[in-house]
Amino acid sequence: MSVAIQSVVLGATGYVGGELLRLIAAHPQFELAAAVSESRGGQAIAETFPHLAGVFASTLFGSHADWLDGIDAGSDLALFSAAPHGASAKLVAQALASASSKNLNIHVVDSSADFRYADRAAYEAIYGKHGAPELLPEFYSAVPEHAANVVAKHVGHPGCFATAVLLASVPLIQSGLTEAELFVSGTTGSTGSGRSPQAGTHHPERHSNLYAYKPLAHRHAPEIAALTAAAAGRKANVHFIPHSGPFARGIYATVQAKTKTAVSVDQLKSVFTSAYANSPFVQIVDSTPRLKDVIASNYCQIGVAADNDTVVVMSAIDNLVKGAAGGAVQWMNRLWGLPESTGLLTAAPGWV
């Protein structure tokens, strides 16, 4: 594929939107056609993201009213939505209608929760009224590693906590070695809470601090359970305790389970090595994963431990890349028939 695929980012001023812009700038096939922001339309991207000034020095944010103007009829379009939960569905529906009017060949990857549930009632029980329920059948949700043979039109990318936990839990459940009870602890950085400071996520509250929040009642637990069952073909009960970490980027998840019989570390490691043999972004490590080894990359590190009938799987990702923008680009590559690693193999910085 030699012709550049026009790319649009909705909700482009948030942290995930900024990461999407950064990844698109370095992508050999995707070319930014519009970075859409209703609040900052007409402003320079570099004012919001000074670190992107070198690649978008004079590029302005567009509005929802005019982003389509510069795209030729009949073009290929990769549409990324980084808009918030509850708002994204309506914006995506409007974008699809506009794209249809110009006969665009379009794929959508949405990073909000709006298209992670196949069932409208399941979504609305957690997030409230859905903005475009008629589109739910057109979207598929899973991490790319658990959907190797899936052909999809549009994708609702799992959340960052869900991504870290799914990569750790699905092979475990598929293996049949464990009982169906998963006890999950996950710690996330402050960027997972978005750009707007809140009492529990503002830096002075998180600095040199660590605390759990919404234990056993977090809204991502049903998503994790549903996507685990869909990918593993076996229902699991997920007991999830999220933590707020004193760092900006990253998620570290620990999944603990009981096995039906005693399991060795080598047996457990073999399960994950086999499950991810063809997954370029999952690394099975001999020791415990470290956040600093994956930050600013699209990689996930997985480590395992076992003691008689108890097993532990540890997973480390960058919440903004593998857990959001990078995973979205990985999916979009697949939707367009590109190698899924395209544009995602640039070496990450060390000592972050």
N, C-alpha and C positions, 0 to 999 in steps of 0.2 A: 504494500500500500504506500504509494509515493505522495499522493495529494494530502495536504494537511487537513485534519479534522477540526472544524471550528468548535471551540469549547466556550461554554458560558457557565459562570458561577453565580448562583443566586445566594443572597445572604453573604456577600463577599467580604464584609468588614469584620467578621468575628475571627476568633483564633483558627477555627477549622477553615474558614474561607481564605484566610491569609496563607495557610499551609497549602491549600489547593492551588492558589495563584503561584506559589513558589514551585510546586511540582510541575504545573503546566508549563511554566517558563523554561524548565529544563527538559521537557518531554519532546522527543524527536517527531512525534506525529500529531500531538495536540497543539493547537494554536489559539491563544486567547482571543475571543471575539467580543466578549463583554464580561465585565465584573459588575454585578448588579447590586445596588444598594439604594433603597428609597430614601434613607436618611442622609446619605452622602453623595447622591447623584451630582455629577459635575465637579466633584473634588478630585484631586490627584490621588492615585493609589499610594504614591510615595509619602503623602502626608500622614496617612493612617499606618502604613508599613514602611518606615524609612529603610529597613534592611532590603526592601525590594526595589529601591530607587535605581539600582544598576540595570535592572531588566525592564522596569516599567516607569522610566523617568518621566514620561509625558502622558502616560495613559490615565484616563479619567474613569471614575465609577460611572456607570450608566444607571438609568432608572427603569422600573418595570414597564414604563410606557414606551421606551425607545430602544431597548436592547436589541430588538429583532431587526431594526432598520438596516443595519450594516451586514446582514446575512443574506446571501443570494438565495432565491427560490431554488428548491431542489437540492440544496446542499446537505452534506452530512453534518450532524450536530451532536456533540457530547454535552449533555446538560447535567451539571453537578448542582445539587441543592445543599447548602450549609445553613439554611434558614432554621429557626427554632422549631421545636416540637409544637404542634398545633397550628403553626403558621405555614409550614412548608407545603403541606398537601394542597392547600388552596393555590399557592404560588405555582406549584408544579402543574396543577390542572390548567391554570391560565396559560402557562408556557406551552403545554402540549396542544392546547386549542390554537394558540398563535402559530405554533410550528406547523400544524395541520393546514392552516390557511396559506402557507407558503410551500406546502408539499415537501417539508424537510424530512430527511431520514434521521430519526432521533432515538437515542438511548438516554435514559435517565438513571443516575445513581443518587439516591437521597440519603443524607447522613443523619437525618432526624429520626425520631421514633415513628413517624407517621405511616411508614410502609413496612414496618417490621412484623406486623401481625396480619395474618391472612384473614382473621376473623374480626369483623367490625366491633362486635360486642366486647371481645377481649381487650381491644385497644381502648374503647370508650370507658371501660371499667377503671382504667388507670389514668387516662389523659383527658377524658371528656369528649365532647362531640368531634367526630372526624370531619376534616374539611373537604374531603373528596372520596367518600366511600366507594363510589362507582369505579375508582381506579385500582382498588385493592387486588382484584384478580389479575391485573397486569404486572404486578410486582412480585419478586421473589426475594426472600431474605435468608442469608446464611453467610458465613465467612467463606471466601473463595476456596479455601483448602478443603471444605466439606461439601463442595458442589462441583466436583471435577467434570461430571458428565451432564450438568444441567445447561439447558439452552433457555436463556431468559431474554425478555425484551427490556425490562427495567428492574432495578434492584433497590431494596431498602437495606442499607448496610447496617449490620448489628452495631450496637453501641460499644464504647471503648471498654467498659467493664465486661460486657458480654463477650467481646472478642477475646480478651485475655482468658476468661473462664472457659469459653467454648473450646479453645485450642487445647486447654488442659484437660477438660472433662470428657469430650466426645469419644476419643479413643479408649478412655478408661471404661466408659459405659458400653461401648461397642465390644470390647474384649470379652465381656461376660465374666470377668474375674471378680468383680465387685458386687456388693449389694447396691440397691438403687438410691441410697442415701448419700448425698454429697454435702460436706461441710466446707463452706468457702469463706475465706477471708481475703479481702482485696483492699489495697491502699492506692489512692490516686493523688496525683498532683493537682495544683490549684487551677491549671489551665482547663481542667475538665469542667469547671464551673462557669466558664465563659468570661467575657471581658468586663462585665459589670460587677463591681465589688458588692458582696453581701456580708452580713454579720459573721456568718460561719466560714466564709471563704476568703475574706480580705487578708492580705499578707500579714499584718500585725497579729492576727488571730492564729494563723497557721505557722508562722516562723517559730522554730524550735519547739514545735508542738506536735502531738499525735493523738487522734481521738476517733472513736467509732461514731457513726451517725446512722440513724434509722436502722438499727440492728434487727434483722429478721423481718423488716417491713419496707425495704427499699423497692422502688418501683421497677428496677431492672431485674429483680428476681424472677417474676413471671416470664419475662422475655428470655432470660437465660434458660429457664426450665423448658419453655416451649421450643426454643431453637435446639437445645440439646436433644430433646425427644425426636424432633424432626430429622436431625442429622444422624443420630445414633440408632434410630429405629426402636428405641426403648425408653420408656418414661423414667425420669429421675426426679427425686425430691431434693430440691436445692435449698439449703439453709445458708443464707448469704448475710455476711456482716461487712459492710464497706467501712473504710477508714479514710480520714483526711490526712494526707501527708504534708510535711514541711518542705516540699519541693515543687517546682513549676510543672515539669513534664514527667510523664510515665505512670504506669500501673504495674503493681506487683500483686499477683494473685496466688493464693495457696489453696489447693483443693485436697481435702482429706477424705478417705473412705475406708470402709472395712471390706476385706476380701473374703471370699467363701472358703478358701483354704490359704495356707501360708504361701506368700509370693516373694520371690527374691528380687533384688534390684535389677539384675540382668534380665529377668523375665519382663519386668515392668518397662525397662528401657527398650527392650525388643518390640513391645507393643507400639511405642511411640515412634521408634525408628522406622518401623514398617508402615505405620499410618501416614507418615509425612515424608516418605522416600521420594516423592515427586513434587514436594512443596518447597520452592526455592527460598521462601522467607521464614521457614521454621527450622531452628537449629536446636538439636538435642545435645545438651552439654553434659559433661561428666560431673561437674560440680553443681553448685546452686547458681541460678541465673543472677545477673547483675544489671540493674537499670542502666548504669552508665555505658554498658556494652550495646544497648539498643536505642538509646535516646537519639532522636532526629533521624531514625532509619525506619524502614518498613519491616524490620525483622522481629520475630518473636523467639525468645530463648526459653526452652523448657528443660527443667531438671526434675529428677525423680528420687524418691527415697522409699524404703520399705523396711518394716520390722514385723516379722511374723505375719499376722493378718491385718496389718494396718499399712496403708500406702499414702504417700503424699506426692502431689504433682505441683510444681512451681512454674509460674509463667510470668515473663517480663516483657512488656511492650512499651512503645511510646504511644500515649493515648491520642495525640494529635495526628500521628502518621499511621501506624498500623491500625490503631483504633478508630480512625476517622478518615482523614484526607488520603493517606497512602493506601488504605484498604479500598477506598472509593476509586482511586486511579487503577489499582490492581483489577478491580471488577470491571471498570470501563475498558481497560485493555482487552479483557476477555470478551466483552460484549461486541467489540469491534474486530475480533479475530486476531488481535495482536498477541505476541508473547506476554504473559501476565506480568513479567518483570520489567517491561519496557518503561524507561524513564524513572525507575525506582532503585537503581543499583549504584547511584552516586555514593561514595564513601561518606559516612557521617562524621561529624567532628568528634574528637576525643576531649576528655577532661571538661565536659560540659557541667 
